Amino acid sequence: MLKTEDDRKRFLDMGDIWWWESNRILPISIFIGLPMREFRYCLRTIARKDTEIIFGPCISLKTIVKKRIKRRQISLVIKA
């Protein structure tokens, strides 16, 4: 659905950046940010209930909240 060959190349370059430079937990539209807005006309969102993931990472903002690292405070006390 991309309009030109140049758009296709830029879209694939952004996908390459997302794949190699992110942990693939964040969706590409959030990781890349503003440059992805020019491709809004051809992006599709699919409900997770209607899909079956066969291969590759599973991207969901819901899992980011669950995987949050708990911070612990450690204090060192020197006894005299």
Distance bins in CASP14 RR format, pairs under 12 A and 6 or more apart:
PFRMAT RR
TARGET T0000
AUTHOR 0000-0000-0000
RMODE 2
METHOD distances of the structure
MODEL  1
1 7 0 0 0 0 1 0 0 0 0 0 0
1 8 0 0 0 0 1 0 0 0 0 0 0
1 11 0 0 0 0 0 1 0 0 0 0 0
1 39 0 0 0 0 1 0 0 0 0 0 0
1 40 0 0 0 0 0 1 0 0 0 0 0
1 41 1 0 0 1 0 0 0 0 0 0 0
1 42 1 1 0 0 0 0 0 0 0 0 0
1 43 0 0 0 0 1 0 0 0 0 0 0
1 44 0 0 0 0 1 0 0 0 0 0 0
2 8 1 0 1 0 0 0 0 0 0 0 0
2 9 0 0 0 0 1 0 0 0 0 0 0
2 10 0 0 0 0 1 0 0 0 0 0 0
2 11 1 0 0 1 0 0 0 0 0 0 0
2 12 0 0 0 0 1 0 0 0 0 0 0
2 14 0 0 0 0 0 1 0 0 0 0 0
2 38 0 0 0 0 0 1 0 0 0 0 0
2 39 1 0 0 1 0 0 0 0 0 0 0
2 41 0 0 0 0 1 0 0 0 0 0 0
2 42 1 0 1 0 0 0 0 0 0 0 0
2 43 0 0 0 0 0 1 0 0 0 0 0
3 10 0 0 0 0 0 1 0 0 0 0 0
3 11 0 0 0 0 0 1 0 0 0 0 0
3 38 0 0 0 0 0 1 0 0 0 0 0
3 39 0 0 0 0 1 0 0 0 0 0 0
3 41 0 0 0 0 1 0 0 0 0 0 0
3 42 0 0 0 0 1 0 0 0 0 0 0
4 10 0 0 0 0 1 0 0 0 0 0 0
4 11 0 0 0 0 0 1 0 0 0 0 0
4 38 0 0 0 0 0 1 0 0 0 0 0
4 39 0 0 0 0 0 1 0 0 0 0 0
4 42 0 0 0 0 0 1 0 0 0 0 0
5 11 0 0 0 0 0 1 0 0 0 0 0
5 12 0 0 0 0 0 1 0 0 0 0 0
6 12 0 0 0 0 0 1 0 0 0 0 0
6 13 0 0 0 0 0 1 0 0 0 0 0
6 38 0 0 0 0 0 1 0 0 0 0 0
7 13 0 0 0 0 0 1 0 0 0 0 0
7 14 0 0 0 0 0 1 0 0 0 0 0
7 35 0 0 0 0 0 1 0 0 0 0 0
7 38 1 0 0 1 0 0 0 0 0 0 0
7 39 1 0 0 1 0 0 0 0 0 0 0
7 41 0 0 0 0 1 0 0 0 0 0 0
7 42 0 0 0 0 1 0 0 0 0 0 0
8 14 0 0 0 0 0 1 0 0 0 0 0
8 15 0 0 0 0 0 1 0 0 0 0 0
8 39 0 0 0 0 0 1 0 0 0 0 0
8 42 0 0 0 0 0 1 0 0 0 0 0
9 15 0 0 0 0 0 1 0 0 0 0 0
9 16 0 0 0 0 0 1 0 0 0 0 0
10 16 0 0 0 0 0 1 0 0 0 0 0
10 17 0 0 0 0 0 1 0 0 0 0 0
10 32 0 0 0 0 0 1 0 0 0 0 0
10 35 0 0 0 0 1 0 0 0 0 0 0
10 36 0 0 0 0 0 1 0 0 0 0 0
10 38 0 0 0 0 1 0 0 0 0 0 0
10 39 0 0 0 0 1 0 0 0 0 0 0
11 17 0 0 0 0 0 1 0 0 0 0 0
11 18 0 0 0 0 0 1 0 0 0 0 0
11 28 0 0 0 0 1 0 0 0 0 0 0
11 29 0 0 0 0 0 1 0 0 0 0 0
11 32 0 0 0 0 0 1 0 0 0 0 0
11 35 0 0 0 0 1 0 0 0 0 0 0
11 36 0 0 0 0 1 0 0 0 0 0 0
11 38 0 0 0 0 1 0 0 0 0 0 0
11 39 1 0 1 0 0 0 0 0 0 0 0
11 40 0 0 0 0 0 1 0 0 0 0 0
11 41 0 0 0 0 0 1 0 0 0 0 0
11 42 0 0 0 0 1 0 0 0 0 0 0
11 43 0 0 0 0 1 0 0 0 0 0 0
12 18 0 0 0 0 0 1 0 0 0 0 0
12 19 0 0 0 0 0 1 0 0 0 0 0
12 28 0 0 0 0 0 1 0 0 0 0 0
12 39 0 0 0 0 0 1 0 0 0 0 0
13 19 0 0 0 0 0 1 0 0 0 0 0
13 20 0 0 0 0 0 1 0 0 0 0 0
13 21 0 0 0 0 0 1 0 0 0 0 0
13 28 0 0 0 0 0 1 0 0 0 0 0
13 32 0 0 0 0 0 1 0 0 0 0 0
13 35 0 0 0 0 1 0 0 0 0 0 0
13 36 0 0 0 0 0 1 0 0 0 0 0
13 39 0 0 0 0 0 1 0 0 0 0 0
14 20 0 0 0 0 0 1 0 0 0 0 0
14 21 0 0 0 0 0 1 0 0 0 0 0
14 22 0 0 0 0 0 1 0 0 0 0 0
14 28 1 0 0 1 0 0 0 0 0 0 0
14 29 0 0 0 0 1 0 0 0 0 0 0
14 31 0 0 0 0 1 0 0 0 0 0 0
14 32 1 0 1 0 0 0 0 0 0 0 0
14 33 0 0 0 0 1 0 0 0 0 0 0
14 34 0 0 0 0 0 1 0 0 0 0 0
14 35 1 0 0 1 0 0 0 0 0 0 0
14 36 1 0 0 1 0 0 0 0 0 0 0
14 37 0 0 0 0 0 1 0 0 0 0 0
14 38 0 0 0 0 0 1 0 0 0 0 0
14 39 0 0 0 0 1 0 0 0 0 0 0
14 43 0 0 0 0 0 1 0 0 0 0 0
15 21 0 0 0 0 1 0 0 0 0 0 0
15 22 0 0 0 0 1 0 0 0 0 0 0
15 24 0 0 0 0 0 1 0 0 0 0 0
15 27 0 0 0 0 0 1 0 0 0 0 0
15 28 1 0 0 1 0 0 0 0 0 0 0
15 29 0 0 0 0 0 1 0 0 0 0 0
15 31 0 0 0 0 1 0 0 0 0 0 0
15 32 1 0 0 1 0 0 0 0 0 0 0
15 35 0 0 0 0 0 1 0 0 0 0 0
15 36 0 0 0 0 1 0 0 0 0 0 0
15 39 0 0 0 0 0 1 0 0 0 0 0
16 22 0 0 0 0 0 1 0 0 0 0 0
16 28 0 0 0 0 0 1 0 0 0 0 0
16 32 0 0 0 0 0 1 0 0 0 0 0
17 24 0 0 0 0 0 1 0 0 0 0 0
17 28 0 0 0 0 1 0 0 0 0 0 0
17 31 0 0 0 0 1 0 0 0 0 0 0
17 32 1 0 0 1 0 0 0 0 0 0 0
17 33 0 0 0 0 0 1 0 0 0 0 0
17 35 0 0 0 0 1 0 0 0 0 0 0
17 36 0 0 0 0 0 1 0 0 0 0 0
18 24 1 0 0 1 0 0 0 0 0 0 0
18 25 0 0 0 0 0 1 0 0 0 0 0
18 26 0 0 0 0 1 0 0 0 0 0 0
18 27 0 0 0 0 1 0 0 0 0 0 0
18 28 1 0 1 0 0 0 0 0 0 0 0
18 29 0 0 0 0 1 0 0 0 0 0 0
18 30 0 0 0 0 1 0 0 0 0 0 0
18 31 1 0 1 0 0 0 0 0 0 0 0
18 32 1 0 0 1 0 0 0 0 0 0 0
18 33 0 0 0 0 0 1 0 0 0 0 0
18 35 0 0 0 0 0 1 0 0 0 0 0
18 36 0 0 0 0 1 0 0 0 0 0 0
18 57 0 0 0 0 0 1 0 0 0 0 0
18 59 0 0 0 0 1 0 0 0 0 0 0
19 26 0 0 0 0 0 1 0 0 0 0 0
19 28 0 0 0 0 1 0 0 0 0 0 0
19 31 0 0 0 0 0 1 0 0 0 0 0
19 32 0 0 0 0 0 1 0 0 0 0 0
19 56 0 0 0 0 0 1 0 0 0 0 0
19 57 0 0 0 0 1 0 0 0 0 0 0
19 59 0 0 0 0 0 1 0 0 0 0 0
20 31 0 0 0 0 0 1 0 0 0 0 0
21 28 0 0 0 0 0 1 0 0 0 0 0
21 31 0 0 0 0 1 0 0 0 0 0 0
21 32 0 0 0 0 1 0 0 0 0 0 0
22 28 0 0 0 0 1 0 0 0 0 0 0
22 29 0 0 0 0 0 1 0 0 0 0 0
22 30 0 0 0 0 1 0 0 0 0 0 0
22 31 1 0 1 0 0 0 0 0 0 0 0
22 32 0 0 0 0 1 0 0 0 0 0 0
22 33 0 0 0 0 0 1 0 0 0 0 0
22 57 0 0 0 0 1 0 0 0 0 0 0
22 59 0 0 0 0 1 0 0 0 0 0 0
23 31 0 0 0 0 1 0 0 0 0 0 0
23 57 0 0 0 0 1 0 0 0 0 0 0
23 59 0 0 0 0 0 1 0 0 0 0 0
23 63 0 0 0 0 0 1 0 0 0 0 0
23 64 0 0 0 0 0 1 0 0 0 0 0
23 67 0 0 0 0 0 1 0 0 0 0 0
24 30 0 0 0 0 0 1 0 0 0 0 0
24 31 0 0 0 0 1 0 0 0 0 0 0
24 56 0 0 0 0 1 0 0 0 0 0 0
24 57 1 0 1 0 0 0 0 0 0 0 0
24 58 0 0 0 0 1 0 0 0 0 0 0
24 59 1 0 0 1 0 0 0 0 0 0 0
24 60 0 0 0 0 0 1 0 0 0 0 0
24 63 0 0 0 0 0 1 0 0 0 0 0
24 64 0 0 0 0 0 1 0 0 0 0 0
25 31 0 0 0 0 1 0 0 0 0 0 0
25 57 1 0 0 1 0 0 0 0 0 0 0
25 58 0 0 0 0 1 0 0 0 0 0 0
25 59 1 0 0 1 0 0 0 0 0 0 0
25 60 0 0 0 0 1 0 0 0 0 0 0
25 61 0 0 0 0 1 0 0 0 0 0 0
25 62 0 0 0 0 0 1 0 0 0 0 0
25 63 1 0 0 1 0 0 0 0 0 0 0
25 64 1 0 1 0 0 0 0 0 0 0 0
25 65 0 0 0 0 0 1 0 0 0 0 0
25 66 0 0 0 0 0 1 0 0 0 0 0
25 67 1 0 0 1 0 0 0 0 0 0 0
25 68 0 0 0 0 0 1 0 0 0 0 0
26 32 0 0 0 0 1 0 0 0 0 0 0
26 33 0 0 0 0 1 0 0 0 0 0 0
26 36 0 0 0 0 0 1 0 0 0 0 0
26 57 0 0 0 0 0 1 0 0 0 0 0
26 59 1 0 0 1 0 0 0 0 0 0 0
26 60 0 0 0 0 1 0 0 0 0 0 0
26 61 0 0 0 0 1 0 0 0 0 0 0
26 63 0 0 0 0 0 1 0 0 0 0 0
26 64 1 0 0 1 0 0 0 0 0 0 0
26 67 0 0 0 0 0 1 0 0 0 0 0
27 33 0 0 0 0 1 0 0 0 0 0 0
27 36 0 0 0 0 1 0 0 0 0 0 0
27 43 0 0 0 0 0 1 0 0 0 0 0
27 45 0 0 0 0 1 0 0 0 0 0 0
27 57 0 0 0 0 0 1 0 0 0 0 0
27 58 0 0 0 0 0 1 0 0 0 0 0
27 59 1 0 1 0 0 0 0 0 0 0 0
27 60 0 0 0 0 1 0 0 0 0 0 0
27 61 1 0 0 1 0 0 0 0 0 0 0
27 62 0 0 0 0 0 1 0 0 0 0 0
27 63 0 0 0 0 0 1 0 0 0 0 0
27 64 0 0 0 0 1 0 0 0 0 0 0
28 35 0 0 0 0 0 1 0 0 0 0 0
28 36 1 0 0 1 0 0 0 0 0 0 0
28 39 0 0 0 0 1 0 0 0 0 0 0
28 43 0 0 0 0 1 0 0 0 0 0 0
28 57 0 0 0 0 0 1 0 0 0 0 0
28 59 0 0 0 0 1 0 0 0 0 0 0
29 35 0 0 0 0 1 0 0 0 0 0 0
29 36 1 0 1 0 0 0 0 0 0 0 0
29 37 0 0 0 0 1 0 0 0 0 0 0
29 38 0 0 0 0 0 1 0 0 0 0 0
29 39 0 0 0 0 1 0 0 0 0 0 0
29 40 0 0 0 0 1 0 0 0 0 0 0
29 43 1 0 0 1 0 0 0 0 0 0 0
29 44 0 0 0 0 0 1 0 0 0 0 0
29 45 0 0 0 0 1 0 0 0 0 0 0
29 59 0 0 0 0 0 1 0 0 0 0 0
29 61 0 0 0 0 0 1 0 0 0 0 0
30 36 0 0 0 0 1 0 0 0 0 0 0
30 37 0 0 0 0 0 1 0 0 0 0 0
30 59 0 0 0 0 1 0 0 0 0 0 0
30 60 0 0 0 0 0 1 0 0 0 0 0
30 61 1 0 0 1 0 0 0 0 0 0 0
30 64 0 0 0 0 1 0 0 0 0 0 0
31 59 0 0 0 0 1 0 0 0 0 0 0
31 61 0 0 0 0 0 1 0 0 0 0 0
31 64 0 0 0 0 0 1 0 0 0 0 0
32 38 0 0 0 0 0 1 0 0 0 0 0
32 39 0 0 0 0 1 0 0 0 0 0 0
32 43 0 0 0 0 0 1 0 0 0 0 0
33 39 0 0 0 0 0 1 0 0 0 0 0
33 40 0 0 0 0 0 1 0 0 0 0 0
34 40 0 0 0 0 0 1 0 0 0 0 0
36 42 0 0 0 0 0 1 0 0 0 0 0
36 43 1 0 0 1 0 0 0 0 0 0 0
37 43 0 0 0 0 1 0 0 0 0 0 0
44 50 0 0 0 0 0 1 0 0 0 0 0
44 51 0 0 0 0 0 1 0 0 0 0 0
45 51 0 0 0 0 0 1 0 0 0 0 0
45 59 0 0 0 0 0 1 0 0 0 0 0
46 52 0 0 0 0 0 1 0 0 0 0 0
46 53 0 0 0 0 0 1 0 0 0 0 0
46 59 0 0 0 0 0 1 0 0 0 0 0
47 60 0 0 0 0 0 1 0 0 0 0 0
48 58 0 0 0 0 1 0 0 0 0 0 0
48 59 0 0 0 0 1 0 0 0 0 0 0
48 60 1 0 0 1 0 0 0 0 0 0 0
48 61 0 0 0 0 0 1 0 0 0 0 0
48 62 0 0 0 0 1 0 0 0 0 0 0
48 63 0 0 0 0 0 1 0 0 0 0 0
51 58 0 0 0 0 0 1 0 0 0 0 0
51 59 0 0 0 0 0 1 0 0 0 0 0
51 60 0 0 0 0 0 1 0 0 0 0 0
52 58 0 0 0 0 0 1 0 0 0 0 0
53 59 0 0 0 0 1 0 0 0 0 0 0
53 60 0 0 0 0 0 1 0 0 0 0 0
57 63 0 0 0 0 0 1 0 0 0 0 0
58 64 0 0 0 0 0 1 0 0 0 0 0
58 67 0 0 0 0 0 1 0 0 0 0 0
60 66 0 0 0 0 1 0 0 0 0 0 0
60 67 0 0 0 0 0 1 0 0 0 0 0
61 67 0 0 0 0 0 1 0 0 0 0 0
61 68 0 0 0 0 0 1 0 0 0 0 0
62 68 0 0 0 0 0 1 0 0 0 0 0
END
